[in-house]
Amino acid sequence: MKKFIKITGIVVCILAVLVIVLLVAAKWLITPERVRQAVVPVAEKALNRPVVIGDINIRLFSGVSIDDMRIGMRDEKDDFAAADQVVLRYQLLPLLKKQVVIDEVRLENPKIRVIRNADGSFNFSDLLEQPLSPSEKGSDPVPETDGGGAAIDLLVNRVLIKDGVVRFTDKAAGSDGFDYEISRINGSAENISLQNAFPFKISVLLNQAPLSVSGMLDPVVLEARADLKLDDFNITDFSPYFSQHLPGRLSSARLGLKASVEAGSRFVESSGNIMAREINLALDAISHAPVENAHMGFDYDLAVDLEKKSLQIRKAGLDANGIAVNASGSVEKIDTTPLLDLELELPATGLEKILAAVSRGFVQELTSMDPAGTISAKASISGSADKPESLLKTGKINLDGIGANVSGIRPVFTGDIALSSEKISSEKLQIVLGEDKAYMDFSATDFRSVPIRILSSIQAANLNIDKLIASMEKSESSGSRDNDHGAEARGDQAGSQGSNESDKDVTVGPFDLPVYAQGRIDVKKAVYKGLVVSDVMIRYSLADNVFNMETLEAHMAEGQVKGNASVDLGVRGLSYNADFSVNDFSSDALISGVSPHAAGSLDGKTSASLKLSGKGTAWTDIQKALSGDGIIMISEGKIAENALIEGLTRVLGVKDLKSIDFDSFEGGFKIDGGRIKLDSGLDGKNIKMRPSGTIGLDGSLDMNLNLSLAPGFSSRLSQDSVAARLLADEQGWTRLPVALGGSFLSPQFKLDSAQIQEQIQQKATQEVIEKGLRKLFE
């Protein structure tokens, strides 16, 4: 035993001496200088770049550290990559068990310079394109170990990167190129193994915006999971990449990101939130309405199947200035022409909130209209992305009390609007006007062709037009006062000029409307000027820029009105034709409604017909172009206490003329050259008239009433009246040539002295002839 122990001790001593000798030999053979001489030429040849290595610290049992390692640019003096220190610490004994155990890999202050040239190549492109050596080309791939042999285990306890920097110069971005950097790169990974998942984390500054990534990497199944966070990233720093594609100018936008990502060889899944704030954008097409200090958020939960090339949208919510839009569904064939199958939703949102979220330049006029109400919408989108016109399959917009002030009135809409790629429609869409309600059915189709086809129908039980007009007049009056105050603030001259400008006639048209419309309006009872109009029915159409009111029917003033009209919108100033008739109107009821102050001035049953044609929307043009003709008939009538009675009383000197009763009035008229030419007749028991002459569309009068008084009625004329000295005709009627001039607002009556003189001479001549004939035959 002692001998064995002695021999063993001698062997151990010999082995120890051999180890010491080997270590001394290794230390003497593996010197930093010899390593530099061996490594640098090989590295320079492989990289085709200069390589510089500073101090090398070699510890055979623990590792190697290299200070100040630099790899230069291929054709420049600057560094391509550099590090203040590269450290590799390992364990030697596990190698005997085919285990590679690395305690630490550390890069201190690594720096990389990346340049993209104008042609799209990089300063490292040659490294990726280097051909394989003949030995590499002919070598077989290393076979994987199977059950017959053990694989080498790799374990890296820790990898560290401290204060790294990557600087980018992109000469292909914009005309002047673009520089940016990723700085303060700090990262770590622990317990790195090919057999187990291991954690990692990294943090950087992307152009001074902090970005952090942390997660797990599983090399066994080739999957990774990571959480990302980006704060206060200035998007405009990277404007050279998108400014030339943006139809405007993005002056500011800052981006934040919080997301979780899980990815493998067959899938990618991600959920999180992207937030953009301080968005200031001015588009060239709408420079008057820039987006100012807007914010936008996007919450999402997505899954991509890399094998099936499909995207599953579990949740997607866009919030733009507080307006939310949600989406869910799927997208197939994401690598070619996407096939969409999505559900979109706008939750119930106040109209005021929507307008507040939109650029003020878009809605400045709308906000002054005090809009209110709530709107919501849903839509189903399905189909190929290359056919956007057919993507919308079904949709619905719900309006709940949507209203605004328009010219003094406030229409309010409530109901549903149905949508599809082929049609927009609504049934019983409620429209509230003051105390009245109307219901509208409409549909619009043929969006892909011209003209678009629109059908509509409106029904109302009551419609008080008087109240609507009063509201509009009140609004105009208020607006006029505001304008007057503004004019006073600008000075009398400026105010006067503004007034003259607003009073100018405006000629509209022509219009080219790609629309075919057809519809009907039914109102059970309407009130206009206190006049009740019942059973109103209007049928209309619009085709080839011509609006046709095909039928108008209504009952009013105990009678009926019928008519039709057309307007050609395709010509400047528009052109129009109309044909109307009224039957058995109560003249008093009609006048009382239209002009209450003239109530009782005319009574009787009135019927009339009128045909008009013309062109122009400015009044001066209307007067020149308007033409037409018509007839009017009044039976069992009475004229009382109006300008005609007052004028006749003055000119005839009759004090007790209160009214004119007549059996019938019939007249025909023509409109031409801005004047109405009238030829009519009135037959009464005591008075007859044959009014003829012209009435100007400007209100001027040039008429001769051709008045005749019954034999008993002429005795009521004053004794000093010229008419009293006139002789009666064969039937005893006294003819009075009364001329009517002036205007509607200021009518002027007078006896036509020339005709009176002519009548006197005719009467005297007639008397002389009659007297001579009597003597001749006596």
ZAVOLUM-771103 format. One record per residue (C-alpha): x, y, z; chain; residue in one letter. Coordinates in steps of 0.1 Angstrom, whole numbers, plus 5000, padded with zeros to 4 digits. Example, Ala and Ser with C-alpha at 12.3 -4.5 7.8 and 13.67 -1.06 7.14 Angstrom:
residues 2
 east north   up kette rest
 5123  4955 5078     A    a
 5137  4989 5071     A    s
//
This chain:
residues 778
 east north   up kette rest
 5000  5000 5000     A    m
 5027  5024 5009     A    k
 5045  5016 4977     A    k
 5012  5023 4957     A    f
 5008  5056 4976     A    i
 5043  5065 4968     A    k
 5040  5057 4932     A    i
 5007  5077 4930     A    t
 5023  5107 4946     A    g
 5052  5105 4921     A    i
 5027  5104 4892     A    v
 5007  5133 4905     A    v
 5039  5153 4910     A    c
 5049  5145 4874     A    i
 5015  5155 4861     A    l
 5016  5187 4881     A    a
 5050  5195 4867     A    v
 5037  5187 4832     A    l
 5007  5210 4837     A    v
 5030  5238 4850     A    i
 5053  5232 4821     A    v
 5023  5233 4796     A    l
 5010  5265 4812     A    l
 5043  5281 4811     A    v
 5048  5270 4775     A    a
 5013  5283 4766     A    a
 5019  5315 4783     A    k
 5052  5319 4764     A    w
 5038  5308 4731     A    l
 5004  5325 4732     A    i
 5014  5361 4737     A    t
 4993  5392 4728     A    p
 5018  5401 4701     A    e
 5017  5366 4685     A    r
 4979  5366 4687     A    v
 4978  5401 4670     A    r
 5002  5389 4643     A    q
 4981  5358 4637     A    a
 4946  5373 4639     A    v
 4949  5407 4623     A    v
 4961  5397 4588     A    p
 4934  5370 4586     A    v
 4907  5394 4598     A    a
 4919  5421 4573     A    e
 4919  5396 4545     A    k
 4885  5383 4554     A    a
 4869  5417 4559     A    l
 4889  5435 4532     A    n
 4892  5463 4557     A    r
 4920  5475 4580     A    p
 4918  5460 4615     A    v
 4935  5475 4646     A    v
 4937  5457 4679     A    i
 4949  5474 4711     A    g
 4960  5456 4742     A    d
 4952  5419 4745     A    i
 4948  5402 4778     A    n
 4949  5364 4776     A    i
 4940  5341 4805     A    r
 4941  5305 4794     A    l
 4917  5292 4819     A    f
 4893  5322 4821     A    s
 4892  5342 4788     A    g
 4904  5369 4766     A    v
 4899  5407 4766     A    s
 4908  5430 4737     A    i
 4910  5468 4741     A    d
 4904  5494 4714     A    d
 4894  5471 4686     A    m
 4887  5489 4653     A    r
 4876  5479 4618     A    i
 4880  5506 4593     A    g
 4860  5516 4563     A    m
 4869  5499 4530     A    r
 4880  5531 4512     A    d
 4879  5557 4540     A    e
 4898  5566 4571     A    k
 4868  5564 4594     A    d
 4859  5534 4614     A    d
 4833  5510 4602     A    f
 4830  5493 4636     A    a
 4849  5498 4669     A    a
 4847  5489 4705     A    a
 4866  5502 4735     A    d
 4868  5466 4749     A    q
 4857  5431 4738     A    v
 4856  5406 4766     A    v
 4852  5368 4764     A    l
 4852  5348 4796     A    r
 4848  5311 4795     A    y
 4853  5279 4815     A    q
 4880  5254 4803     A    l
 4872  5222 4821     A    l
 4836  5218 4806     A    p
 4852  5214 4772     A    l
 4863  5179 4783     A    l
 4826  5171 4785     A    k
 4818  5186 4751     A    k
 4802  5216 4768     A    q
 4810  5252 4759     A    v
 4803  5273 4789     A    v
 4809  5311 4784     A    i
 4806  5331 4815     A    d
 4804  5365 4798     A    e
 4806  5382 4764     A    v
 4808  5419 4768     A    r
 4812  5448 4743     A    l
 4821  5481 4759     A    e
 4811  5512 4739     A    n
 4807  5495 4705     A    p
 4802  5518 4675     A    k
 4790  5510 4640     A    i
 4789  5533 4611     A    r
 4763  5524 4584     A    v
 4761  5542 4551     A    i
 4736  5537 4524     A    r
 4748  5550 4491     A    n
 4727  5568 4465     A    a
 4724  5536 4444     A    d
 4710  5517 4474     A    g
 4741  5497 4483     A    s
 4756  5498 4518     A    f
 4791  5501 4531     A    n
 4789  5465 4541     A    f
 4773  5451 4509     A    s
 4806  5436 4498     A    d
 4808  5415 4530     A    l
 4775  5399 4521     A    l
 4785  5393 4485     A    e
 4819  5377 4490     A    q
 4822  5343 4472     A    p
 4829  5311 4490     A    l
 4864  5297 4488     A    s
 4869  5264 4468     A    p
 4872  5244 4500     A    s
 4840  5260 4513     A    e
 4822  5253 4480     A    k
 4833  5217 4480     A    g
 4827  5210 4516     A    s
 4796  5191 4527     A    d
 4774  5205 4554     A    p
 4782  5193 4589     A    v
 4758  5165 4597     A    p
 4736  5168 4627     A    e
 4743  5144 4655     A    t
 4718  5116 4661     A    d
 4715  5091 4687     A    g
 4750  5077 4680     A    g
 4768  5108 4692     A    g
 4764  5136 4717     A    a
 4760  5172 4705     A    a
 4782  5200 4719     A    i
 4762  5219 4745     A    d
 4765  5257 4745     A    l
 4758  5278 4775     A    l
 4764  5316 4777     A    v
 4758  5329 4811     A    n
 4757  5365 4801     A    r
 4760  5388 4771     A    v
 4764  5425 4777     A    l
 4764  5455 4754     A    i
 4772  5488 4771     A    k
 4767  5523 4756     A    d
 4767  5513 4720     A    g
 4761  5536 4691     A    v
 4750  5530 4655     A    v
 4752  5560 4632     A    r
 4733  5560 4599     A    f
 4740  5581 4568     A    t
 4714  5576 4541     A    d
 4725  5593 4509     A    k
 4695  5578 4490     A    a
 4670  5597 4513     A    a
 4661  5631 4499     A    g
 4683  5653 4478     A    s
 4708  5661 4507     A    d
 4709  5627 4523     A    g
 4699  5620 4559     A    f
 4718  5613 4592     A    d
 4705  5598 4623     A    y
 4717  5576 4651     A    e
 4708  5549 4676     A    i
 4727  5557 4707     A    s
 4731  5545 4743     A    r
 4726  5509 4732     A    i
 4726  5488 4763     A    n
 4715  5452 4762     A    g
 4719  5419 4780     A    s
 4709  5383 4777     A    a
 4714  5356 4804     A    e
 4716  5318 4804     A    n
 4718  5316 4767     A    i
 4714  5280 4756     A    s
 4704  5261 4725     A    l
 4682  5238 4745     A    q
 4663  5263 4766     A    n
 4645  5297 4764     A    a
 4665  5326 4777     A    f
 4656  5363 4786     A    p
 4670  5393 4769     A    f
 4665  5431 4771     A    k
 4678  5461 4752     A    i
 4674  5498 4755     A    s
 4684  5525 4730     A    v
 4679  5561 4721     A    l
 4665  5565 4686     A    l
 4673  5601 4678     A    n
 4670  5608 4715     A    q
 4637  5589 4718     A    a
 4639  5561 4744     A    p
 4631  5526 4730     A    l
 4632  5495 4752     A    s
 4627  5458 4743     A    v
 4626  5429 4767     A    s
 4615  5394 4763     A    g
 4623  5357 4759     A    m
 4639  5338 4730     A    l
 4634  5300 4726     A    d
 4659  5286 4701     A    p
 4644  5251 4704     A    v
 4612  5261 4687     A    v
 4625  5293 4671     A    l
 4600  5315 4689     A    e
 4604  5348 4707     A    a
 4582  5371 4728     A    r
 4590  5407 4736     A    a
 4575  5438 4751     A    d
 4583  5471 4733     A    l
 4581  5507 4745     A    k
 4589  5538 4726     A    l
 4584  5573 4740     A    d
 4583  5608 4725     A    d
 4596  5598 4690     A    f
 4597  5628 4667     A    n
 4584  5616 4634     A    i
 4595  5647 4616     A    t
 4631  5637 4623     A    d
 4626  5611 4595     A    f
 4607  5634 4571     A    s
 4633  5628 4543     A    p
 4618  5593 4540     A    y
 4582  5605 4534     A    f
 4580  5643 4528     A    s
 4583  5638 4490     A    q
 4553  5614 4491     A    h
 4532  5637 4514     A    l
 4509  5661 4495     A    p
 4516  5688 4521     A    g
 4538  5696 4551     A    r
 4540  5678 4584     A    l
 4555  5703 4608     A    s
 4553  5682 4640     A    s
 4542  5647 4652     A    a
 4554  5627 4682     A    r
 4549  5590 4685     A    l
 4546  5566 4714     A    g
 4543  5528 4714     A    l
 4535  5501 4739     A    k
 4533  5467 4724     A    a
 4537  5430 4730     A    s
 4550  5408 4702     A    v
 4551  5370 4700     A    e
 4566  5355 4668     A    a
 4577  5322 4654     A    g
 4585  5306 4621     A    s
 4548  5303 4613     A    r
 4531  5332 4631     A    f
 4534  5367 4644     A    v
 4510  5380 4671     A    e
 4510  5415 4686     A    s
 4488  5437 4708     A    s
 4493  5471 4722     A    g
 4488  5508 4717     A    n
 4503  5534 4693     A    i
 4498  5570 4702     A    m
 4506  5600 4680     A    a
 4503  5635 4695     A    r
 4511  5671 4686     A    e
 4502  5664 4650     A    i
 4504  5696 4629     A    n
 4497  5689 4592     A    l
 4489  5712 4563     A    a
 4478  5695 4531     A    l
 4482  5714 4498     A    d
 4447  5707 4486     A    a
 4431  5721 4518     A    i
 4457  5746 4530     A    s
 4429  5767 4545     A    h
 4421  5739 4570     A    a
 4454  5727 4586     A    p
 4453  5700 4613     A    v
 4465  5716 4645     A    e
 4477  5699 4677     A    n
 4458  5668 4669     A    a
 4463  5634 4686     A    h
 4455  5599 4675     A    m
 4456  5566 4692     A    g
 4455  5530 4679     A    f
 4447  5500 4702     A    d
 4451  5467 4685     A    y
 4453  5429 4689     A    d
 4465  5412 4657     A    l
 4476  5378 4646     A    a
 4494  5369 4613     A    v
 4496  5333 4600     A    d
 4528  5333 4579     A    l
 4519  5300 4562     A    e
 4484  5309 4552     A    k
 4494  5345 4546     A    k
 4464  5358 4566     A    s
 4458  5385 4592     A    l
 4433  5381 4620     A    q
 4422  5414 4636     A    i
 4409  5405 4670     A    r
 4406  5442 4680     A    k
 4415  5475 4663     A    a
 4404  5508 4678     A    g
 4413  5541 4663     A    l
 4408  5572 4684     A    d
 4413  5605 4665     A    a
 4409  5636 4688     A    n
 4384  5617 4709     A    g
 4364  5601 4680     A    i
 4366  5563 4682     A    a
 4363  5539 4653     A    v
 4365  5501 4660     A    n
 4373  5473 4636     A    a
 4375  5435 4637     A    s
 4378  5407 4611     A    g
 4403  5391 4589     A    s
 4425  5397 4558     A    v
 4435  5369 4536     A    e
 4463  5368 4509     A    k
 4482  5396 4526     A    i
 4512  5389 4503     A    d
 4493  5395 4470     A    t
 4459  5411 4466     A    t
 4443  5412 4501     A    p
 4408  5398 4506     A    l
 4390  5418 4533     A    l
 4363  5406 4557     A    d
 4359  5434 4583     A    l
 4334  5448 4607     A    e
 4336  5486 4613     A    l
 4318  5506 4640     A    e
 4315  5542 4650     A    l
 4300  5542 4685     A    p
 4273  5567 4693     A    a
 4291  5601 4693     A    t
 4278  5636 4697     A    g
 4280  5658 4665     A    l
 4296  5686 4685     A    e
 4324  5662 4696     A    k
 4329  5652 4660     A    i
 4331  5687 4647     A    l
 4355  5697 4676     A    a
 4378  5669 4665     A    a
 4380  5681 4629     A    v
 4402  5709 4617     A    s
 4385  5743 4623     A    r
 4390  5753 4587     A    g
 4366  5725 4577     A    f
 4339  5732 4601     A    v
 4341  5769 4609     A    q
 4308  5776 4591     A    e
 4292  5745 4606     A    l
 4300  5754 4642     A    t
 4282  5787 4638     A    s
 4251  5767 4629     A    m
 4250  5752 4664     A    d
 4250  5716 4653     A    p
 4238  5690 4678     A    a
 4227  5654 4680     A    g
 4242  5619 4681     A    t
 4254  5597 4652     A    i
 4265  5561 4651     A    s
 4274  5538 4623     A    a
 4282  5501 4615     A    k
 4295  5486 4583     A    a
 4306  5452 4569     A    s
 4334  5452 4544     A    i
 4341  5422 4523     A    s
 4360  5415 4490     A    g
 4392  5422 4471     A    s
 4412  5452 4480     A    a
 4417  5460 4443     A    d
 4379  5466 4439     A    k
 4373  5492 4466     A    p
 4340  5503 4450     A    e
 4324  5469 4459     A    s
 4338  5464 4493     A    l
 4309  5478 4513     A    l
 4284  5450 4517     A    k
 4261  5463 4544     A    t
 4260  5493 4567     A    g
 4238  5515 4588     A    k
 4241  5551 4600     A    i
 4218  5561 4629     A    n
 4209  5597 4633     A    l
 4195  5607 4666     A    d
 4184  5643 4668     A    g
 4209  5656 4642     A    i
 4201  5693 4637     A    g
 4216  5727 4629     A    a
 4205  5762 4623     A    n
 4201  5770 4586     A    v
 4188  5804 4576     A    s
 4168  5808 4607     A    g
 4152  5774 4608     A    i
 4165  5742 4625     A    r
 4157  5710 4607     A    p
 4163  5679 4630     A    v
 4168  5644 4615     A    f
 4162  5611 4633     A    t
 4163  5577 4618     A    g
 4185  5551 4600     A    d
 4203  5552 4567     A    i
 4211  5519 4552     A    a
 4243  5515 4531     A    l
 4257  5491 4506     A    s
 4281  5493 4476     A    s
 4250  5495 4454     A    e
 4225  5516 4474     A    k
 4219  5542 4500     A    i
 4184  5542 4514     A    s
 4162  5552 4543     A    s
 4127  5545 4554     A    e
 4107  5569 4575     A    k
 4136  5593 4582     A    l
 4120  5618 4605     A    q
 4125  5655 4598     A    i
 4114  5680 4625     A    v
 4108  5716 4615     A    l
 4097  5736 4645     A    g
 4064  5720 4657     A    e
 4059  5700 4625     A    d
 4072  5666 4614     A    k
 4078  5651 4580     A    a
 4089  5616 4570     A    y
 4111  5608 4541     A    m
 4118  5576 4522     A    d
 4147  5577 4497     A    f
 4171  5556 4478     A    s
 4202  5563 4457     A    a
 4216  5537 4434     A    t
 4239  5532 4403     A    d
 4270  5548 4420     A    f
 4293  5533 4395     A    r
 4276  5548 4365     A    s
 4263  5582 4354     A    v
 4237  5593 4363     A    p
 4232  5583 4399     A    i
 4196  5573 4404     A    r
 4177  5589 4434     A    i
 4141  5581 4444     A    l
 4124  5599 4472     A    s
 4091  5605 4489     A    s
 4082  5630 4516     A    i
 4050  5629 4537     A    q
 4039  5655 4563     A    a
 4006  5659 4582     A    a
 4012  5696 4589     A    n
 4036  5722 4577     A    l
 4034  5758 4590     A    n
 4052  5778 4563     A    i
 4044  5811 4580     A    d
 4065  5801 4611     A    k
 4093  5789 4590     A    l
 4094  5822 4570     A    i
 4091  5842 4602     A    a
 4122  5824 4616     A    s
 4141  5830 4584     A    m
 4132  5867 4583     A    e
 4142  5870 4620     A    k
 4175  5854 4612     A    s
 4181  5877 4582     A    e
 4171  5907 4602     A    s
 4196  5897 4629     A    s
 4223  5891 4603     A    g
 4215  5925 4588     A    s
 4219  5942 4621     A    r
 4252  5924 4626     A    d
 4264  5936 4592     A    n
 4253  5971 4600     A    d
 4273  5971 4632     A    h
 4302  5958 4613     A    g
 4298  5985 4586     A    a
 4297  6012 4613     A    e
 4329  5998 4627     A    a
 4345  6000 4593     A    r
 4331  6034 4585     A    g
 4301  6047 4566     A    d
 4317  6044 4532     A    q
 4328  6008 4537     A    a
 4294  5999 4550     A    g
 4277  6015 4520     A    s
 4299  5996 4496     A    q
 4292  5963 4514     A    g
 4255  5969 4512     A    s
 4256  5977 4475     A    n
 4277  5945 4469     A    e
 4252  5924 4488     A    s
 4223  5938 4468     A    d
 4237  5929 4434     A    k
 4218  5903 4414     A    d
 4236  5871 4410     A    v
 4233  5849 4379     A    t
 4237  5812 4386     A    v
 4245  5782 4365     A    g
 4250  5763 4344     A    p
 4250  5731 4365     A    f
 4260  5696 4353     A    d
 4244  5672 4378     A    l
 4252  5635 4372     A    p
 4219  5626 4388     A    v
 4185  5612 4378     A    y
 4160  5620 4405     A    a
 4123  5612 4409     A    q
 4100  5618 4438     A    g
 4068  5629 4454     A    r
 4059  5653 4482     A    i
 4026  5650 4501     A    d
 4014  5675 4527     A    v
 3980  5670 4543     A    k
 3978  5706 4556     A    k
 4000  5736 4551     A    a
 3996  5772 4563     A    v
 4010  5801 4542     A    y
 4002  5837 4549     A    k
 3973  5825 4571     A    g
 3959  5806 4541     A    l
 3953  5769 4546     A    v
 3965  5748 4518     A    v
 3954  5712 4519     A    s
 3960  5679 4501     A    d
 3993  5692 4485     A    v
 4008  5667 4461     A    m
 4039  5674 4440     A    i
 4056  5649 4416     A    r
 4090  5659 4403     A    y
 4120  5645 4384     A    s
 4155  5656 4374     A    l
 4171  5642 4343     A    a
 4197  5656 4319     A    d
 4200  5687 4341     A    n
 4163  5695 4337     A    v
 4141  5697 4367     A    f
 4105  5689 4360     A    n
 4077  5695 4385     A    m
 4055  5672 4366     A    e
 4024  5677 4388     A    t
 4013  5702 4414     A    l
 3979  5698 4430     A    e
 3964  5715 4460     A    a
 3932  5728 4475     A    h
 3931  5763 4489     A    m
 3907  5792 4494     A    a
 3878  5769 4486     A    e
 3893  5761 4452     A    g
 3919  5739 4435     A    q
 3952  5747 4419     A    v
 3970  5725 4393     A    k
 4001  5730 4374     A    g
 4035  5719 4361     A    n
 4068  5735 4355     A    a
 4103  5728 4343     A    s
 4137  5744 4349     A    v
 4168  5738 4327     A    d
 4197  5739 4350     A    l
 4222  5733 4323     A    g
 4223  5768 4309     A    v
 4236  5800 4325     A    r
 4209  5819 4343     A    g
 4186  5788 4339     A    l
 4156  5787 4317     A    s
 4121  5777 4328     A    y
 4085  5771 4317     A    n
 4054  5769 4338     A    a
 4017  5761 4333     A    d
 3993  5767 4362     A    f
 3955  5769 4366     A    s
 3932  5777 4395     A    v
 3895  5769 4397     A    n
 3868  5784 4419     A    d
 3890  5802 4443     A    f
 3873  5824 4469     A    s
 3889  5858 4460     A    s
 3884  5872 4495     A    d
 3899  5841 4512     A    a
 3929  5842 4489     A    l
 3935  5880 4493     A    i
 3929  5878 4531     A    s
 3956  5851 4533     A    g
 3981  5868 4510     A    v
 3975  5904 4521     A    s
 3955  5905 4554     A    p
 3954  5944 4552     A    h
 3934  5940 4520     A    a
 3908  5916 4534     A    a
 3873  5923 4521     A    g
 3885  5944 4491     A    s
 3876  5917 4465     A    l
 3850  5890 4466     A    d
 3839  5864 4441     A    g
 3848  5831 4426     A    k
 3880  5832 4407     A    t
 3894  5809 4380     A    s
 3926  5815 4360     A    a
 3952  5799 4339     A    s
 3988  5810 4332     A    l
 4016  5800 4310     A    k
 4051  5814 4315     A    l
 4085  5809 4300     A    s
 4117  5828 4307     A    g
 4154  5827 4316     A    k
 4176  5842 4343     A    g
 4178  5844 4380     A    t
 4188  5880 4383     A    a
 4157  5902 4384     A    w
 4169  5925 4355     A    t
 4173  5894 4333     A    d
 4139  5880 4344     A    i
 4121  5912 4334     A    q
 4137  5911 4299     A    k
 4132  5874 4292     A    a
 4099  5866 4309     A    l
 4070  5859 4285     A    s
 4036  5842 4287     A    g
 3999  5846 4285     A    d
 3968  5837 4305     A    g
 3932  5844 4313     A    i
 3913  5853 4345     A    i
 3876  5850 4353     A    m
 3858  5863 4384     A    i
 3820  5857 4389     A    s
 3796  5872 4413     A    e
 3822  5896 4425     A    g
 3825  5927 4446     A    k
 3852  5954 4448     A    i
 3851  5974 4480     A    a
 3874  5998 4499     A    e
 3905  5995 4479     A    n
 3927  6018 4458     A    a
 3904  6015 4428     A    l
 3873  6027 4448     A    i
 3893  6055 4464     A    e
 3907  6067 4431     A    g
 3873  6067 4413     A    l
 3857  6085 4442     A    t
 3883  6113 4439     A    r
 3882  6116 4401     A    v
 3844  6113 4397     A    l
 3836  6134 4427     A    g
 3813  6106 4440     A    v
 3811  6107 4478     A    k
 3790  6077 4485     A    d
 3808  6051 4462     A    l
 3816  6023 4486     A    k
 3818  5993 4464     A    s
 3814  5980 4429     A    i
 3793  5949 4424     A    d
 3797  5929 4392     A    f
 3784  5898 4376     A    d
 3815  5888 4359     A    s
 3851  5898 4351     A    f
 3869  5883 4322     A    e
 3903  5892 4309     A    g
 3932  5880 4289     A    g
 3968  5891 4293     A    f
 4002  5886 4277     A    k
 4036  5891 4292     A    i
 4063  5904 4269     A    d
 4092  5929 4272     A    g
 4089  5933 4309     A    g
 4052  5944 4307     A    r
 4018  5927 4311     A    i
 3994  5936 4283     A    k
 3958  5934 4296     A    l
 3925  5934 4277     A    d
 3895  5927 4300     A    s
 3859  5934 4308     A    g
 3839  5939 4339     A    l
 3801  5939 4338     A    d
 3781  5951 4367     A    g
 3746  5964 4374     A    k
 3757  6000 4378     A    n
 3792  6001 4365     A    i
 3810  5985 4335     A    k
 3847  5986 4327     A    m
 3869  5976 4299     A    r
 3904  5979 4314     A    p
 3931  5978 4289     A    s
 3968  5988 4288     A    g
 4000  5976 4304     A    t
 4013  5967 4338     A    i
 4051  5968 4342     A    g
 4069  5940 4360     A    l
 4085  5969 4379     A    d
 4051  5978 4392     A    g
 4043  6007 4369     A    s
 4008  6012 4356     A    l
 3996  6025 4322     A    d
 3959  6016 4319     A    m
 3926  6030 4307     A    n
 3896  6017 4327     A    l
 3871  6027 4300     A    n
 3844  6032 4327     A    l
 3807  6033 4320     A    s
 3780  6043 4345     A    l
 3744  6031 4344     A    a
 3717  6057 4337     A    p
 3706  6059 4373     A    g
 3741  6059 4387     A    f
 3754  6089 4367     A    s
 3730  6112 4386     A    s
 3752  6107 4417     A    r
 3781  6125 4400     A    l
 3788  6160 4414     A    s
 3773  6189 4394     A    q
 3808  6205 4387     A    d
 3822  6172 4374     A    s
 3831  6172 4338     A    v
 3815  6137 4336     A    a
 3781  6153 4346     A    a
 3782  6173 4313     A    r
 3788  6143 4292     A    l
 3759  6128 4273     A    l
 3748  6092 4277     A    a
 3750  6067 4249     A    d
 3720  6051 4232     A    e
 3713  6029 4262     A    q
 3717  6058 4287     A    g
 3751  6047 4300     A    w
 3776  6075 4306     A    t
 3811  6067 4294     A    r
 3841  6080 4315     A    l
 3876  6075 4301     A    p
 3895  6071 4334     A    v
 3933  6067 4330     A    a
 3953  6048 4357     A    l
 3990  6055 4360     A    g
 4016  6056 4387     A    g
 4025  6023 4403     A    s
 4010  5996 4425     A    f
 4023  6014 4456     A    l
 4011  6048 4445     A    s
 3983  6046 4419     A    p
 3971  6078 4401     A    q
 3936  6082 4386     A    f
 3926  6109 4362     A    k
 3900  6116 4335     A    l
 3915  6115 4300     A    d
 3907  6150 4287     A    s
 3915  6143 4251     A    a
 3890  6114 4250     A    q
 3865  6136 4268     A    i
 3869  6163 4242     A    q
 3866  6137 4214     A    e
 3834  6123 4229     A    q
 3819  6158 4232     A    i
 3827  6166 4196     A    q
 3813  6132 4185     A    q
 3782  6138 4206     A    k
 3777  6173 4192     A    a
 3782  6161 4156     A    t
 3758  6133 4162     A    q
 3732  6157 4176     A    e
 3736  6181 4146     A    v
 3732  6152 4121     A    i
 3702  6138 4139     A    e
 3685  6173 4140     A    k
 3692  6179 4103     A    g
 3677  6145 4094     A    l
 3646  6152 4115     A    r
 3641  6185 4096     A    k
 3647  6168 4063     A    l
 3620  6143 4068     A    f
 3594  6165 4085     A    e
//
